Amino acid sequence: MTDLLAGLAGAPGSRPAPTADEVLAALDPEQREAATSLSGPLCILAGAGTGKTRAITHRIAYAVLSGHWQPQTVLAVTFTTRAAGEMRGRLRELGVAGVQARTFHSAALRQARYFWPQVYGGELPPIVDSKLRFVAEAASRCRVQADLAGRRDLASEIEWAKVSNVRPDDYPRVAAKAGRQVAGYDAATVSHVFAAYEEVRRDRGHLDLEDVLLCTAALLADSPKVAAAVRSQYRHFVVDEYQDVSPVQQTLLDLWVGDRSDVCVVGDASQTIYSFAGASPAYLLDFTKRHRGATVVRLERDYRSTPQVVRVANGLLAGARGPASRHRLTLRAQRPDGPEPTFTEYADEVEEAEDVARAIQRLARQGTPLREIAVLFRVNAQSEAFEQALAERGVRYLVRGGERFFDRPEVREAIVLLRGAVRAAEMSGAGLVTDVHAVLAATGWTQEAPTGSGAVRERWESLTALASLAGDLAEEHPDADLAAFLAVVDERVAAQHAPAADGVTLATLHAAKGLEWDAVFLAGVHEGTVPITYAETEEQVEEERRLLYVGVTRAREHLAVSWSRSRTPGGRGRRGPSRFLASVRPKGSAAADATEGRGGGERSGRRTTTRSVARCRTCGQPLHDAAERKVGRCADCPATYDESMFERLRTWRTEQAQEQRVPAYCVFTDATLIAIAEACPSGESELAGIPGVGATKLKRYADDVLAICAGEPG
């Protein structure tokens, strides 16, 4: 494979490989300093968008092309297969083949498979493809009840303990000190299940991925021949995303390096967002203490984002606390000026999602490809409102790092139970919300949020979002029942299963790490979500700040930050913007003043867009009701539409509902019909812009509705 790649690098018609001097010429001064520091320990502190991958690949290429290193003696490790592949691809473009660029697990597994037979005899035991089966058996042995979400949380906690070098009997003490919680289980129970899991795994003769790291470390520590062979093969080490290393990974790295000093680490403590999985920035922060005389290079020139976006990013970190804050980097934008970031407050999440969808349509019309637009949020359950708003407008989208809302197992299970309740006529007569809550209760859902994070929390959030949909429908149509609710759900499911190729990305902030887009909408940035409610310690709150920082630094040009005062239309509206926004929003706005004193620094003078309650276009009074906002006026203000047209639309709707055997408002609500009558659209583009007319309904009803608006006889 090495010979093949080397041949490709010099194949006829391919671009000739650069010389060592040409490699350096492509770098800025700080990147060049990193590339030419080839002896001794090196720590590269690289901010978001500063070209860290460029710096480390050019460093390797320069060292090889200048004759200082042999490519096969280089081991570069990172945390994702995607990042390792990108590193190999860039090295090939620079004419360098033969460098081992792998994830920690891949490098460890390769070594373990090679050396295990030599040391222990036989093949390396098989790797568990999923912990859930073993966790289920372990829980059964301990007589612990654990549904799928519970098993996922227990498996995640076992992974954290193993990468943190925590034994089952030490777990309660260490977990208490770290503030760890697993929803539904105390620390003693987790410890027992952890111990039982290890017994099950050993009984089955399997290893898990964490064991691969531990076994490779044991081979190196216990066998001088193995250690000598590995250290003879690899003499130069590069570690990307060093802020994310775990204690076990650090132990493995120390064993690889031995008593030598040729190790280069690259990271940014301000992007540490995986502490829940065992990541620790301490190794990056203490690198110069562990490696006396280490060279430190700071990369702060931001080539990704405009100065306007960079100012927001720097402002977020201005109020940071804790160890990571003492090593923060101040980004310096290298791109030309761009549009000012916007900060927008909405009455509710529905209004927020609809306005974001409209803004995305405007960007698309102005030439921004949909694949260069992202909507980022804190938790998976927030995606549903944006999925619906985009689907209604026929905007393609994909959900990264998770399933679409109605594809999630807990949501599918709840819908099956709701259908069963309709078939069995199990309706209390107390109203839609009561009936939906009763059905969801059968799944274990309660209105009170579980403690901690993880799969149990995500499951609760998804079911709560489903309950909120029922509340929205009941508010607009008090006579709606379970059958009507399921009809609305079916319509949403159909709308949200449109093809998603080349679409807008919907993702959590965690899933967005390592990616970038021309336009980023940071949605739902309110207290209680950013920071999340279960972030209690100062370090947990600071990690939430860093998570928002990662979100901001994904944007190249357009950045829009938004939040809503209420979850549902007509709600009390008690939510305020995240405390972290106090340091980046303009001084003087009511929302900015409200956050003052909860963790902010200097405020910038940028423009803010704060939307309060929508107002009636006739009398100017606030509109609190969802139906009033849809038509843009108070219910008791005079209508500005043709009453006869509205009646023709209602008659047509009744016929459609009877034909489809669904409630009339599943075709169009009264508010949507009024909006159509008032707008009197003359074409599909005008009809598509009316709230409540999505892509599915546009395709199904456009001809009929436009004919009625044109006055054609029915």
N, C-alpha and C positions, 0 to 999 in steps of 0.2 A: 504493500500500500504506500509506503514511504517513497519507493522508487517511482511508482505511478504518479504520485502527486508532484514529485520533483520534475518528472518528465512533462507533466501538464504545465508547470510553471514556466517552462522554457519552450513550449510547443510552438511551431510555426504559426504566425498570425496572432499569437497572444501578445499582450503588452509586456515589454521587457521588464525584468525585475529591477527595482531601483537600487542604486548604490547606497552604501552606508551614509554618505554625506547627503544624498537626496532624501533619505529617511528623516534625517535630522532637520533638513530645510523645511519640511512640512509641519514643523511643530512651533508652538509659541515658546517664549523663554522659559517658563516654568516646566512645560512638558519636556523641553530639551534638557533641562537640568535633571529631570527624572530619568530620561532615556540614557544619559551619559554617566549616571551614578551606578556603576557596575560592580563595585566591590563594597562589601560590608552590608549591614542591614539598612533597608530603605523603607520609609513610611511615607506614602503619598496620601495626603488628605485632599480628597477630590469632591468638590461640591456638585450638586445636580447640574447636569448640562455642561460640565467643564471639560469633557473629552477624556475621561479616565481610561476608557477602553482603547482609545487612540494612543494615549500615553503609554500604556503597558504593552500593547502590541508593537508599537514602534520601538520601545525599549528592547523587547526581545529580538525584533528584526535587526536593530542596530548592532546588538551584541553578537548576533550570528553572522551578519554580513561583514562586520569589521574583524571577524576572526577571534573574538574574545571567548565565545561560547560555541559548543557543538549543539545543534538543535535537539538531539536525542537525550541530552543531559538536563533538559528543562522540563519541569513539571509546573503547570499553571492550573490552579484549582479555583472553581467558582461554585455558585449555589444552584444554578439551574442548567438543564441541558441546553436550553435556548442560548444562554450566555456563553456556554462552552463552545457551542457550534458557531456563534458569531465570532468568537476569538479565533477559532481555527480558520474560519473564512477570511478574516482580515489578514492573518499571517500568510495565507496562501496568496492573497493579492499582493503582499509585499515580497513574494518570492521565497518564503520560508516554509519548508515542510519538515515534518518529523518531530515537532514539538508536541508533547502530551498536554492537551488542554481538556480537562475533565471536571466533573463535579467531584466533591469530596467522596461521595458514596461510590461513584464509578471507579475512581482511582483506587479506593480501598478494596473494592470487590475484585478488581483485576489482580491486585497483589495477593489477596487472600486465596483466590482460586489457584494461583500459581504456587504459592508456598505451603498451603495447607497439606497437600499430599507429602511433601518433603519432610514436614515436621511431625505430623500426626498420622500419616498414612490414609489412604482412601480419598474420596472426593469431598470437597467442601459440602456440608449439609445444605439441603435445599432452602431457598429463601421464602418466607411466608409472603404470599401475594396480597393478603389482607389480614390485618389483626382481628377483625370483627368476629370471625368464627371462633378464634381462640379466646377472645375476651368473653364471648357468650358462654363458652364452656367454663371459663374461670368464674364468672359471675354465678353460674349454676352451682358450681362446687361450693361457693361461699353462701349460697341461698340468698343471693342478692337479685332483686328484680331490676332488669335493665332492658328497656325497649331499644329500638334502633338508634335513636338520638342519644340515649344514655350510653350505649355501647361505643358510639363514636366519641363521646366526650371522655369516657374511660380510656379508650385507645389513645387519644391525643395526650391525655395526662401521663400515660405510661411512656409514650414517646418522649415527652418533656423530661420525665424523671431519668430515663436512660441516657439521653444526650447530655444531661446535667450531672451524670455520674452519681445519681441518688439511688440507693438500694431500697427495697420495699420496707424494711424495718426502720429506715431513716426518713421515710417519706413524710409522716405526720409532722415531725419537727421542722424539716426543711420547707414543707409547704406552708406551714404557719408563718415562718419567717419571711417567705416570699409573697405572702398574701394570696396564695393560690386557692381557688374554690372550684369544685366540680358540682354543677347544679344537681341537687337531689341526693348527694352523697357526702358524708363527713370524711375527714381525712383518714380515720381508722379503717373505714370501709374501703376506700380507694387503696389503702396499703394492703389489705387482705386480698382484694381482687388482683392487684399488681403481683403479689407473691404467687397466687394461684395461676395467673397467666404465665409466669416463668416456668412453673411446674408443667403446665399443659404443653408449652412450647418444647421443653426438654423431653417430655414423654413422647411427643410426636417426632422428635429428631429434626426440628427445624430451627433456623435462625431468622431473625427479623432484620430490617435495614440498620437499626441501631446496633445490633450484634455484629454486623459486618464491620463497623467502625471499631467496636471494642475488640473483636477478634484480630483485626489487622494490627491494632495497637499492641495486643498481647503477643502476637508473633514477633513484632519488632523488639518488644521489651524483653522477651524471654529467650529469643534465639539470636545470639551474636552473629551467626552466619546470615540470617535473614536481614538483620539490620545492616550488615556490611554490604550485602548484595544490593539492597535498595539505595543505600547512600553512595555506592559506586556508580549506580545507574543515573541517579538524579543528584545534581550538584547545585542547581539554581532553582529557586522556588518563588512563585508569584501567587499571591492569594488575593482574589478580587472580593469585593463586598465584605471586607474583614470585620466590619462592625456586626456582622450577623453570625460569627463563629460561636459554636457552643463549647462547653468545657471538653467534651470528648474529641471534637474536631481539633481543638487547640493541642490536646495531648498527642494526637496523631501527627500534627504538624511538627511538634517538638521532636518526636521520634524520627520523623523523616529527616529533619535538618541535623539532628545530633549536636555535636560541639562546633559545627561550622556557623558561619554568619551570613551566608549568601541567601537572604530571604527578603523579598519585597512584598509589603502588604499595602492594599489600597482600600480606602473606605471613607465614610463620612458619618460621624456619630449622630448627626442631626437627622439621619435617615434610618435610625434603628427603630424598626416597627414590628419586629418579630420576637419580642421578649417572651411572649406567651408560648412560643415554640422552643425556647431555650437559648435564643440568641443573646449575646452579651457584648456591649460596646467596651467593656472594661479592658479587654485585650488590646483594642486599638488605642484607647486612652492611655494605657500604661506601657505601650510599646517601647518608648524611649527609656523607661525604667528597667525593663527586662533586657533591653539591648543597648547597653551603654555605647555612646558614640554614634548612634544611628543618625543617618541623614533624614531630614524631614523636608518634604516639598509640599507646598500648598497650591492647589489648583483652584483658582477663584474666578477665572474668566469664563463667564457663562455664554456659550455659543448657541444655546437652545432658545432662550426666552427674550422677549423685548424688555427694555428698561422698565416699563410699567409693571410687567409681571414680576420682574426681579425685585422691585421695590416692595411689593406685597410679600414675597418670600422672605426677604431680609427682615421686614417688619414683624412677621410672625415670630421669628426667632429672637427678636429684640427683647421680648418678655420672658424668654425661656429661663428655667432654673435647673439646678442639678449639675452633675458632673459633665454631661454631654454639652451643656450650654457654655462651659468654660473653654471648649475647643471648637466652637462654632466658626464656620467660614462665612465671610461676607462676600456674596457674589457680586461680580462686576459685569454688567451686560455688555455684550459685544455687537448685538444686533441693532438696527435702526429703531427709532421710535415706532410704537404701534398704538392701537386704541387703548383707552383707559379701561382698566377692569371695572366691572359694575358690581354693586352690592344691592340686592333687591329683596325687599320684604313683601310677603304675600299674606293674604287673609287665611289661606288654607293650602293643603298639599295638592288638591286638585287644581286650583288656580296656578300654583307654582309649576306643576307639570305641564299644563296647557300652554303657559307662557314660554317655558323652555322649549317646548315642541315648536311653537311659532317662531322663536328665535332661530332654531335649527333650520327651519324651512327658509328663513331669510338668508342665512349664511349659505345654504345650498344654492339658492337662486343667484347669489352674488359670486358663486364659483368655488366655494369650499367643498371638496369632495366629502361625502358622508363618512368615509373611512377615516377622515381627518378630524372627526368631531367625537367627543366623549362626554357622557354624563356620569359623574362619579358621586358616590354616596357612601355613608358609613357602614350600613348593614344591608344584607341581601333583600330584606323585606321591603325596602324603600323602592325597589325597582318597579313594582307593579304599576304605580301611578304613571311612571314614564313610559313603560311598555304600552299602556292603554292610550296615553296621549299621542304617542308616535304612531301606533297602529291606526288610530282614528284618522290620522292625516296621511296614511299611506307611506310613512317614512320607514325605510328598512332599518332594522337594528339587530344587534346580537348582544347576548348577555355573556360577558367574559368571566371565566372562573366560577360559573354557577349555572344553574338551570333557570329557564324562564319560569315566571311565577307559577303558572298553572301546571307546569311539569314537575314541580317539587313534590316528593312523595307524600308529605304531610297534607299538602293542599289537595292532591288527588284523592287521598284517603278520606278527607273531610267531605269532598264533593260526592263520593260514593255513599257516605252515610246520609248526606242531605237528600240524595235521590231516594234512598231507602225509606227515609222518614216521609217523603211525599207519597211513595207507593203504599206505605202502611197507614197513611193518613194520621201520622203521629204529630199533629199540630195542636198546640195548647189553646189557641184562640186568644192568647195574650199578646200577639203581635209578632212580626217577623224577627225582630232583634232577639226577643226572648226565645223563640224557637231555634234560631241559629245558635245562640249561646248554649242551649240545651244539647243540641247535637254535637257541638264542638267539645262540650264537657265530657262526652263519651270517649273522646280521644285523649283525655287527660288535661285538656286546656282549661286554664282558669284566667280570670281577668287580671290577676296579680302576676307580675313578671317574675320569673325565676331568678335566683341569684347567680352571679357570674356570667361568663361568656360560653361560647361553644355551640355544639349542635342542638342542645336542649333549648338554649336561648334563641337560636335562629328558627327552630321549629315553632316556638311560641310566637315570635315576631310574625312569621308567615300566617299562622292561624289568626292572630290579632288583626292582621291586614285584611283577611277574608271577612272577619266579623265587622270590620269598619266598612267594607263594601255593603254589607247588609244594612248597616246604620245609615249610610248615604242614601240607599234606595228607600228605606222606610221614612226618612226625612222628607224626601221629595214626593213619595207616594205612600201615605200612611196606610192605605188599604192593601199594599203589596203583601203577598204571602210567600211561602217557601218555593212554590212552583214558579212564581214570577221571578224570584231571586235566581233560581237555577236557569231560567231563560236568559236573564241578563248575563250570568256567568258563561253560558254556552256561547253567547255572542262575543264576549270578550276573548274566550278561548280561540274562537275562529279567527278573530282579528289579529291575535298575537302569534299566530302560527304562519304568518306570511314569510316568504323567503328572506333570509337575512344576509345574503352575500353582499359584500361591499356596503355595509350599513353602519349606522351610528353605534358606537360601543357604549354599552351600559355596564358598569363595573363598580365593585367596592373599591375603596381607597387602597386596601391591601392588594387586590388583584391588579391594580394599575401600576404597581411598582415596576420600574424598568421600562415603561412605555412612555410615549409622548404623542401629542396631537396638536394640530394647528389651533383648535378651539376646545376649551374645556369648560364644562358647566359643573361647578361644585354645588350640589343641591342638598337641602335638608341640613344646613349648617346651623343648627339651633342648640341651645343648652339642653342637655339630657341625651343628645345623640353625638355631639362633638363638643366636649368630651362625653363619652358614653356614660350612662348612669352608674355602671358598676366600676368605673375608674375611681378608686377611693384614695389611694396613697398619692403623694406628690409625684413619684416616679411614674405611676400609671397615668396620671393626668398629663404629665410632660410627654409621655409616649403618644397620647392623643394629639398633642400640639404638633409633634413630629409627623404624625400621620396626615394632618391637614397640610403641613409643609410639603410633604411628598405629593399631595394632590395638586397644590398650586404649581409646583415645579414641573408638572406634566405638560403645562400649556406653553406653546411656542408664541402665540400671538393674541388670541382672544381668551379672556378669563372672565367668567361670570359666576359670582358667589350669591347664593340665595338661601332663604329660609322662610318658614311660614309660622304664623302665630298659632294656628290650630291644625290638627290633623285632618278634620273633616269640615266641610262647608257648614257654616252656621255655628261652629264651635265657639267656646268662650274666648279663645285667642290669648292664652296666658303665656305662650312660649316666647322667649326672646332669642336674639342672635347669640351665637357662641361667644363665650368670654374672650376667645382668642382673636376675634375680629376687632376688639377694642384698639389694638395697636396698628391696625391697617386701614380702618375706616375713617373718613374725614371727621374732624372735630365739629361738634355742634349739632349733629343729627340726634334725634331722640333716642334711637336705638343705640348709637355709640355711647351717649351719656349713660344709658341704662347699664351698659357693660363695664363702665369705668370702675376700677378698684377690684376687678375680678381677674386680674392677670394681664395687664397690657403695658405698653411702653409709649414711646412717642407716636402721635397720630400723624398720618400724612395729610396733605391738603388735597387729595384727589376727590373727584366728583363721586357722589353716591346717588343711587337711584333707590329710594325707599318708597315702595308702594304700600299705601294703606288700603282701607276698604274701598272697593270700587264704588263709583257714584252714579246716580241716576242722570241720564243725559237730558231729562226734561226738567227736574226740579233741583238737581245737584246734591240731593241727600245721599248719605251712605247706603249701599246695598249690602245687606247681610245674608239674604237668602240666596241659595244656589240658583233657583229658577229666575230670580230677579237679575242676578249677575249675567245669566245667559242671554237675556233679552236686552240688558243694559238700561233698565228703568224700573221704578217702583211699581208694585202690582196695582196701586190705586191711581197712578198717573195715566193720563189719556194715552191710548194706543196710537201709534203712527203707522198703522198698517190697514190694508183693505180687509174689512171684516168678512166680506163675501169670499175672498180668497182663502182666508183662514178656515172658514166653514168647509170650503171645497177640499182643502188639505185634510181636515178632520174626517170628512166622509171617506176620502180615499184611504186614510190610515185605518179606519174601522174595517173597511173591506180587506185590506192587507192582513190585519190582525186575525180576522176570521178565517181567511184562507190559510194562514200559517199556524193557526191555533195557538197564538201567544197573546199576552196582554197587549193592549194598544200601545202603551208607552214603550214596549220593546221594539216597535217600529220607529217611532219618534215620540219624545215627550211633548207635552203641550208647549213647554218653553222653547223647544227646538222649532216646533211648527210656527210659533209666534215670530221667532228670529228669522225664519225663512220668509214669512209673509212680510215682515218689515224690510228685509233686504231685497226681496223680489229678484233673486239672482237670474241672470240671463244666460249663464253658461256654467259648465262643470267647475271651473276654477273658482268662481264666486261662490257656488254652493259648497265646495269643499272647505272654504274658509269659515263657514258658520259652525260655532261650537255644537257638538252633538252629531255632526255629520262626518263620520269617519270614512276610511277607504272602502270598507265592506259595504256600508249603507250607500255610499256614493255609487258604487258599481251596481248595486241592486235596485236603487230607487231613483237615480238621477233622471232618467228619461221621463218618468211619470211626474216627478216634482217640477221639473223645468217646464213640462207641458202645461201644468196647472198654473204656474207663475206667468206663463205666456198667454194665458187666457184661452187656451185651446179647450174645446168641449171634451168632457170625459167620456 
